[in-house]
Amino acid sequence: MRALDLAIIAAFLVGMPLLGIWIAGRQRSGNDYFVGEGKIKWWVACLSVVSAETSTLTVLSVPTVAYLGAFTYLQLAIGYVIGRIVVSFVLLPRYVAGEMTTAYNFLGKRFGAGLQGTASVTFLFTRLLADGVRLFATAIPVKIVLAAYGVDAAYWQIVAVLGLAMVAYTFFGGVRAVVWVDAIQMLWYVVGGVAVVVFLANRLPSGWFGAAVDAGKTQLFDFSSAPVSNNYAFITAVLGGAVLSMASHGADQLIVQRLMACNDVKASQKALMASGVIVFLQFGLFLLIGTMLWSFYKGLNPVKDLGLSTNDELFASFIVNELPSGLSGFVIAGILAAALSSSLGALASSTVTDVYQRIIRRPLTDAETLRQGRIWTVVWAGALIVFASMFTTTKNPIVETALAITGYTYGALLGAFLLGLLVKRARQADAIVAFVTTVAVMAFVILGVKFSKKTGEFLGVDFAKAAGDSVALAFPWYTPLGVVVTLAVGGLLALRHRTSAPLVSQD
């Protein structure tokens, strides 16, 4: 890394938060801080959604998935498009037209404050864990850059610095700053990805693509693997991806907050559906990079042969050591900026609206809401730094780790929303019992139930770490299974009621 690269990185990391604060302007109310008073254009929200869900994990880990495997990961993106369409017409109108601050307001109106608080706390815990992985992912290239200068920084130290930087523009600029920074940095790292493809295309020998095809590296659809145990078997990836997308974009405040910031329902729908197409293309771009790296490094094992600490350091190592000065700094800056795709606003809004306000049992003034929002932004930043340090030893691609974390709770969250829409007799007690039961069942399935990796045969229950041919249930099935359990338990409990449940007053 030369002086030009460091100058680009420094200017970008300092300039992006300042730009976000300048665009956002002064925050005058809690509504402005949390949802931007509905003034965000649909295309800006669209880019922000893409950045929020894929940013650093996509840039660093998806190339690793392709390097170690093939293009079958792209099947998930097909499911993502399908899931977004469902959310656009089923859940999104209820949020935006209902002028809600969080997605969990819907559960409060349908069932009551108890389930609203339960769902919100579940979201807070899940998002904290998943974004801990995300923040760790951003620390990977920083560690490599520092190592190039002889500085042996621990991951937790890098995570702490990045976390503090993330607080600044969220604290002062609210959701408007978050959305604009997301949109700009998303465009930045995609342009960087395209530049890497062009660079590699000029470095690889003729016939590299044909060799990759012959080796099965470009395989897209997988109809032969066992659906129960293989993450990227066709039905597993597409169906699981669709339901996962319904949960992440319909029941996760991180994404819903960005969509609520749009002008109206139609704008939110356009932002959400367009984001599915962009995610598909973006996944394709970084999978292509992974395949090109496989050709560049001749398929060598990243840890055993190339001397890296983890598989996910592969792309970052290539950027630092192989790209020319200027381009290397440009790409690294884009990756680091992905850390600024903040979930702190979503965590703060859910805490204040769904939990804090219920505890104090009175409405907050605009000034109080704004003050509490900023306080909880700082609190969650500290918690996020701590949780990020928990994922510094993962051996699987970090994007898979992040998706697996959501499996514990996403099914229960989405299931609660669907229970409220589909089962008119269901009451709050039914929904809470179904919710808690689902989380317990998913923990049992994820941690204990084992299958054969090759055949998908059920091997029994064993809470020891999977080894050899023994693997857990494929992660795309986590959310669909959770939805089924929630609807089954809640639906059966609702049979004891003779009439439909009335809407709960929020006064």
N, C-alpha and C positions, 0 to 999 in steps of 0.2 A: 504494500500500500504506500503510495507516494503522497506528497503534500497536496496535490490536486484532489485526490480522492478524499482525504481527510477534510479538506476545505468544503467540498460538496456535502459531505455527511454532516458536518457541524452547522453549515448554513441551513440545511434542510431541517434538522432537528430543532434548531432555534426558531427558524422562520415559520414552520407549520403551526405551532401553538399560537404564535403571535398573529398569524393570518386568521386562524379560527376565531380568536377573541375579537379581532377587528371586524370580521364579517358579522359576527353575532351581535355586536353592539351591546348596549347596556341591558341587563335583565331587570325588568320592572315588577314581575310577578311570578308566582309559583307556576302558573300555567305557561308562561313564556319560558321559564327555565326548563320545564319538563317536556312540553310538546310544541314549543315554538309558536304558539297561538295559531297553528294551522297555516303557516305562511311558507312552508317549504315546497318547492316545485317537485313534481313527480319524478323527473329524471335525476335530480339530486338525491332524493330519497332512495331511488333505485340503486344508484351507485353506492350509497351508504350501506344499504342492505347487503349488497354483494361483499363489500369490504368487511362488514361486521361479522359475516358468517364464515369467510374463507381466508382472508388476508394472509397473515403470517403462516398459518398452517398450510395453506395452499402453496405458497411460494417455496417453502422449505421441504414440506413432507410429501406432497403429491408427486414431485419428481422422484422421490425415494420409492414410492409405491410402484411407479412404472419401472424404475431401475431394477427392483427386486422381482417384479411380476410382469404385468402387461397393461393393456388399456381397459381392462374389465372394470376398473374403478369408475369409469365414465357411465356405467349402467346406473349408478346411484343418481347421477345428474338427470337421467331420464325420469326417474321417480320423483326427483325434486320438482321438475316442471309440472308433473301431474298433481303433486300435492299442493303446489302454489295455486293452481287453478281452483281447486276445491276451497281452499282458504279464502280466496278472493271473493267468492260468491256466497259462502256460507257463514264465515266468522267475521271477516273484515267489515262488512256493512254494519254489523251490530256494534263494533267498537267506534268507528269514525262517526257514523250518523248519531250514535248515542252520546257523543261528546264526552267520552271517558278519558281518564288520565292513564290508566293501566288496563291491561287485558283482564285482570282479575276483578275489576269493577263489575264485569258481566256476571261472574260467579256470585258476587255479593248481592246483586239485584235478583238473580235467579234463586239462590239458595239461602244466603245470609252471610253475615260477617265472619262466622266461624270458618266456613270453607274458603272464603276470600283470603283470610289470614293464613290458613293452612297452605293454600296454593302459592301464595306470595312467599312464604318462608321457604317452601320447597324450591321455588324458582331461585331465591337468593342463594341457597346452598348449592344447587346444581350449577348456577352460573359462576359462582365463586370457584368451584373445582374446574369447570371447563375452561374458564378464562385464566386459571392458574397455568394450565397446560399451554394456552395461547401466549401468555407472557413469557413463559420459559422458552417457547419456540423462538421468540424474538431475541432472546439472550444468546442463542447459539452463534449467529454470525458475529456478534459483539465479542464473544470470547475468542473466536478465531482471529479477529482483527487485532485484539489486544495481545494475543499470543505471538503474532507476527512481530510485535515490538518488544517481546520479552516480558510482558506483563502477564502473570499467571493469576488472573482474577477468578474467584469462585462464582458459580452460577448465581448463588443467592445474592452476592454483592451487585452483580449486573442487574438482576431482577429488581433490587431495591432502587437503583438509580432510574431505571426505566419507569417504574411505578410512580416515582415522585414526579417525573416529567409528564406523565399522563394526567396527573391531577390538575395541572395549571389551567389548561384551556377549558376543561370540563367545569371547574369551579367557577370561572369567571364568565364563560360563554354559554353554558347550558347546552341543550340538545341541538340548537342551531349551529353552534361551533362544532359539536361532535359530528353532525351530518355533513357539513361542508369539508371538514378535515378528512373524514372517511372517503368522500367522493374524490377529492384531489389525490389522496395517497393511493387510492385504488387505481386510478388512471396512471399514476406514476409507476407503480410496480408492474402493471401490465405492459406498459411501453418498455420497461426494462426487460421483461420476459421475452418480448419480441426481438429486442436487440440481442439477447443471448442466443436465440434461435439462429439469427443471421450470422452471428460470430461462429457458432458451432458448425453451421452448414459450410462455412469456408475452411474449417479445420479438419473435418472428417473426410476420410478417403471415399472415392467414388464407389458406389455399390453398398454403402453402409446401410441404406434403408432396406435393400433387398435382403441383406444378411439379418437384419432385425426381424423382417417378416418371416424368414425361414426359421428363426429361433423362437417364433411365437410371441414376440414382444409387442406386436400390434394387434393381438387378439382383442376384440371388443366384447362380443357376447360369449358367455360361458353357460352352455346348456348341459354340460356333462358332470360338473362337480356336484357334490352332495349339498342340497339347499340348506340343510339344517346346520352344517358345520362350516361351510365355505362362505366367507363374507361377500364374495363377488359372483356367486352363482346367479343366473339371470333372474329368476323369480325372487330370490332373496334380496338382490340389490334394487330391483325396480319397485317391487311392492314395499319392501322395507324402507327404501328411500322416499317413496311417496308419503307413507304415514309419518316417517321422521320429519319430512318437510312440513307436513300439516301441523305437527307439534311445535317445531322450531319457529315457524312463521305465523302460527295461530295461537300458541299458548306460551310463548317465551317473550317476556317483556323487552328483551334486548332488541328484537326485530320489530315487535308491535309498536314500540315507542317511536321508531323511525317512520313507520307507516302512518301513525296518528298525527304526525307533524305535517302531513300533506294538506292541500286545500280542501278536498272533499273525498267522497267515497270513490268516485271514478278515478281520480288522480292516484289514490292509494292502490287501487286495483291495477292500474297501468304500471305503477312502480313495482309491485310484487310480481306480476307475470313477466314483465320484461327482465327482472332480475334472474328468473329461472333460465332464460335463454343465455344471458351473459355468463352465468355460472357454468353452464354447459360448455360454452366456448373457452372460458378461462381454465376449466379443468383440462380440456383438450390441449391447451397451450402448454401447461406445466407437465402434463403427462408426456407430451412430445419432447420436452426438455429432458425428462428422465430417461427416455429411450435414446436420445442423442448422447447423453452422458454415459449410458451403458456401452454405446459404441466407442466413445472417446476413451473410456477407461478399460475397454475390452472385457467388461463384465466382472472385473475384480471385486472381491468382497470389501466393502468400505471399511470394516473394522479390522479384519484379519490381514488383508493385503495392502490397504492404503494407510493403515495406521491411525484411523480416526477413532474418536471416543465412542460415537454412536453412528448408526446408519444415517440419521437425519443431518449430520454435519457434512454430508457429501456435496450438496449443491452450494452450501456456504463456502466450503473449502475451494470449490472450483471458482467461485466468484472472486475470492481473495487472491488465489494463486495463479489463475490462468487468464482472467480478463485483463485487457490493457487499462492503464491508468486513465481515469476519467469515467470510462464505462463501468469499471468496478465500483467506484464511488457512487455513481448514479444508481446502480442496482442495489447496493448495500443500503443506501439512503432510503430507497423504497421499502426495503424489508424492515428497517428500523422504524419507519413511519407507521408500519402496521401495528406497532405497539400503541400508537395513539388512537387506534380504533377503540374508543373507550366504551366499556360497559358500565362505568361508574354512574352515569346519569340514569340508566335503567334500574340499577340496584338502589339508588337513592330514591327515585320516584316510587318504586314499589314499597320500599320501607316506610316512607312518609305517608303515602296514600292508603296502603293496605294494612299496615301494622301499627305505626305510631299513632295515627289519627284514631284508630279503633281503641287503642289503649287509653288515651286521654279522654275519649268519649265526648268530643266536641269538635265542631268544624274549625279549621285553621284559617286565619286571615291570610291574604296574599303575602304580606310581609313575613309572617311566621312560616308559611310554606316555603318561601324562597330561602329563608335562613336555615330551616331544617334540611332542605335539599342540599345546601352547601356543606352543612355539618356532616351529613351522612355520606356525601361524596368523599370527604377526607377519611372518614371511618372505614368505608369499604375499600379505599385505596390501600390502607394499612393491612387490612385482612387479606386482600388479593396478593400482596407481596409475600405474606406468610404462606398462603396456599400454593403459590407458584413454586416455592422451593420443594414441594412434595413430589414433583414430577421430574426431577433431574436425573433419574436413573432408569427411565423407561427404555426397553429394548425394541418395542414395536414402533412403527412409524407414528409420530405424535398425533397426526390427524386421526388415526384409528383410536388412539387412547382418548382423545377428546370426545369423539362420537360415542365411544363405549360408556363414558361417564354419564352422558345424558340418558342412557338406557334405564337407569335406576328409577328415574322420575318422569321422563317425558310421556310415557304411556298413561300414567296416572293423571298428569296435567291435561293432556288432550282428551282422555277418557271422561274427565269431569265436565269439560265443555260439551262433549257429545251427549253425555248423560242428561245434562240440562236441556239440550235441544230435542233429544229423541224420546226421552222417558218423562212424560208430563207428570206422572204421579210422584216422581222422586223428590224427597225432601232433603234438607241439609244433613240430617243424621245418616241417611242412606248414602249420600255422596261422600261424607267424611269416612265412614266405615269402609266403603269401596276404595277410597283413595289410599288409606293407610294399609289396607289389605294388599293392594296392588304393589306398593313400594316394598312390603315384606316379601311377597311372592317373587318379585323381580330380583331382590337381593339373594334369595335362595337359589333361583335359577342361574343367575350370572356367576355366583361364587361356588355353587355346589354341583350343578348338573353338568355331566361330561358326556361328550359324543366322540365317536371315531372321526378323525380329521378326513380320512380318505373316503369312508363309506357313509358317514352320518349316523351310524348305528349308535343307539343309546347304550352307554357303558355303565351308568349308575350315578350315584351321588357321592362325591368326594370333594371335601373342602380344601384339600391340598392343592398346591399349584399345578396346573395342567402340565403334563410332560409327555414326551414321545408322541404317540398317535392320539393322545387324549386332549381334547379342546373343549372350550365352553361353547354354548350356543352362539351362532354367528350374530354379531352385534346389530345388523339391520333388523333382526327379528325382535329386538328388545321392545321397541316402541309399539309395534302391532300387538304383541302379546300383552303388554301392559294395558292397552286400550280394551282388548277383549276381556281381561280380568275385571277391569273397572266397570264396564257395561254389564257384565254378567252378575257381579255381586250387587251393584247398585240397582240393576233391573229386578233381580229377585227380591231384594229388600223392599222395593217400591210396590210390589204386588200386594203388600199388606194395607195399602192405602186405597180407598175407594174412589177418591176424586183427584183431579189435577191439583198440583201445588200452586198456590197464589204467588205472585211476585212479592219479594220482600221489600218493604219500605226502607229507603236509605236515609230517611230524615233523622 
